[in-house]
Amino acid sequence: WNMATCEKNLQHYGKSLTLVRRYIEEGKSLLSPSDLQDASAIEDGLASLTTTLKLVVKTPAAKVSIDGETVDASKPILVNVGEHTVTAKKDDFVDFSAKVSGPGKSSVDVVIELQPLVHEARLVVKASTSDSIAIDGKVVGTGTFSGTLKSGGHTVKVLSLIHISEPTRPY
């Protein structure tokens, strides 16, 4: 109860509401009807100052935070009403960031799906105008090629066309 009061005084209404609900649940057999009624009234008041964020993380093992604080994304998170920044990070993925908000006594679903980080490079090949250029077995042009390739190994071949004429023979 004292922890809930401290969090409320710090205007951490979501944390305070979580603690009040825990107080009611764990202490219901020990609390008087009057104490339960008071706690329920405070619970209702705090609920009007909070929004529940339900995080749907579609990228396994992503680290999720709300306003810079790491959270357990498998559970609904109570936050104060107003705007919050939800971020998610995972190695080799593009970071996710979204601004979310909702009114009191409401729930907002936040779908988090990180996109794989694509590493690529630009390749320029300049050859003779009649030379054929192939990348990974596929002809991509003659003379010059300029384009992007995904990271990893590639085979680049420049094939010169050798023109062989038959000798002329007298008849």
C-alpha positions in Angstrom: 0.0 0.0 0.0 2.8 2.4 0.9 4.6 1.6 -2.4 1.4 2.4 -4.3 1.1 5.7 -2.5 4.7 6.6 -3.3 4.2 5.8 -7.0 1.0 7.8 -7.1 2.7 10.8 -5.5 5.4 10.5 -8.2 2.6 10.5 -10.8 3.5 7.0 -11.9 -0.2 6.1 -12.1 0.3 2.8 -14.0 2.8 1.5 -11.5 0.6 2.7 -8.6 -2.5 1.0 -10.1 -0.6 -2.3 -10.5 0.4 -2.1 -6.8 -3.1 -1.3 -5.7 -4.5 -4.2 -7.6 -1.9 -6.5 -6.0 -2.7 -5.1 -2.6 -6.4 -5.9 -3.1 -5.7 -9.4 -4.5 -3.2 -10.5 -1.9 -4.8 -8.7 1.1 -8.5 -9.3 0.4 -8.8 -11.9 3.2 -7.0 -9.6 5.7 -8.7 -6.3 4.8 -11.8 -4.9 6.3 -14.8 -4.1 4.0 -14.1 -0.4 4.5 -10.4 -0.9 3.5 -11.4 -2.9 0.5 -13.9 -0.2 -0.5 -11.3 2.6 -0.1 -8.8 0.6 -2.2 -11.4 -0.1 -4.9 -12.2 3.6 -5.1 -8.5 4.5 -5.5 -8.2 1.7 -8.1 -11.0 3.2 -10.1 -9.5 6.7 -9.8 -6.1 5.5 -11.0 -7.7 3.5 -13.8 -9.0 6.7 -15.3 -5.5 8.1 -15.4 -4.0 5.0 -17.2 -4.0 3.2 -20.5 -3.1 -0.4 -21.0 -0.6 -1.2 -23.7 -0.9 -4.7 -25.2 2.3 -5.4 -27.0 2.1 -7.9 -29.9 5.7 -8.7 -30.7 6.0 -10.6 -34.0 9.8 -10.8 -33.9 11.0 -13.3 -31.3 13.6 -12.2 -28.8 13.2 -8.5 -29.6 14.0 -6.2 -26.6 11.1 -3.9 -26.0 11.0 -0.6 -24.0 8.5 2.0 -23.2 9.9 5.5 -22.7 13.4 4.1 -22.4 12.4 1.5 -19.7 12.7 -2.2 -20.7 9.4 -4.1 -20.3 8.2 -7.6 -20.4 6.3 -7.5 -23.6 4.4 -10.7 -22.8 2.2 -8.9 -20.3 0.0 -5.9 -20.7 1.7 -2.7 -19.5 -0.1 0.1 -17.6 1.1 3.6 -18.5 -0.1 7.1 -17.7 -2.5 8.6 -20.2 -0.7 10.6 -22.8 1.9 9.9 -25.5 4.5 7.2 -25.0 7.4 6.0 -27.2 7.5 2.2 -27.7 10.8 0.9 -29.1 12.1 -2.5 -30.0 15.6 -3.7 -30.9 17.2 -6.9 -32.1 20.6 -7.5 -33.7 20.5 -7.6 -37.5 17.1 -5.9 -37.6 16.0 -2.3 -38.2 15.0 -0.7 -34.9 11.3 -0.2 -34.3 9.8 3.0 -32.8 6.2 4.2 -32.4 4.4 6.9 -30.6 1.3 5.6 -28.9 -1.4 7.1 -26.6 -4.9 6.3 -25.4 -7.5 7.7 -23.1 -8.0 6.5 -19.5 -9.5 3.1 -18.8 -8.6 2.0 -22.3 -6.4 -0.6 -24.0 -4.2 0.0 -27.0 -2.7 -2.8 -29.1 0.8 -2.1 -30.4 2.0 -4.5 -33.1 5.8 -4.7 -33.2 7.4 -6.4 -36.3 11.0 -5.6 -37.0 12.3 -5.8 -40.5 15.6 -7.6 -41.3 18.5 -5.3 -41.8 19.6 -5.6 -45.5 23.3 -5.0 -46.2 24.1 -4.1 -49.7 26.7 -2.5 -51.8 26.9 -0.7 -55.1 28.9 -2.4 -57.9 30.2 -0.7 -61.0 31.8 -2.7 -63.8 33.3 -0.9 -66.8 34.5 -3.1 -69.7 34.8 -2.8 -73.5 31.6 -1.9 -75.2 31.2 -5.4 -76.7 32.0 -7.3 -73.5 29.2 -9.1 -71.8 28.9 -8.8 -68.0 27.5 -11.6 -65.9 26.8 -11.7 -62.2 26.1 -15.0 -60.5 25.6 -16.6 -63.9 23.1 -14.1 -65.2 24.0 -11.6 -68.0 23.2 -8.1 -66.7 24.5 -6.0 -69.5 27.2 -5.2 -72.0 30.0 -2.7 -71.7 29.0 -1.3 -68.3 27.0 -2.4 -65.3 26.0 -0.3 -62.3 23.7 -1.6 -59.5 23.3 -2.8 -55.9 23.9 -6.3 -54.6 23.0 -7.9 -51.3 25.9 -8.6 -49.0 27.6 -12.0 -49.5 29.7 -13.7 -52.1 29.0 -13.1 -55.8 30.7 -14.2 -59.0 31.3 -11.5 -61.6 32.5 -12.4 -65.1 33.4 -10.2 -68.0 33.2 -12.1 -71.3 35.0 -10.7 -74.3 33.4 -11.6 -77.6 36.2 -12.7 -79.9 35.2 -12.4 -83.5 36.8 -15.1 -85.6 36.4 -14.8 -89.3 36.9 -17.8 -91.6 39.8 -17.4 -93.9 38.7 -16.9 -97.5 39.4 -19.7 -99.8 39.9 -19.5 -103.5 37.4 -21.5 -105.5 
